[in-house]
Amino acid sequence: MLSLRHLMRAKRWAQNPPSLKRVKLVFAAIALALIILGMEHFGFWPEWAKAERIPRIL
């Protein structure tokens, strides 16, 4: 169940929706992240760009 705060935010968003430019920006950022994730998953991401874990010394 949605709380009253979520319903009020949805009401404000419906009254003042984001611009088309903002929507395109968000979708472009999501697409870029998915492309990078796919490249890394299928082995096309270069080794120099991968992060290495540093072992913790206690």
Secondary structure, 3 states (H helix, E strand, C coil): CCCHHHHHHHHHHHHCCCCHHHHHHHHHHHHHHHHHHHHHHCCCCCHHHCCCCCCCCC
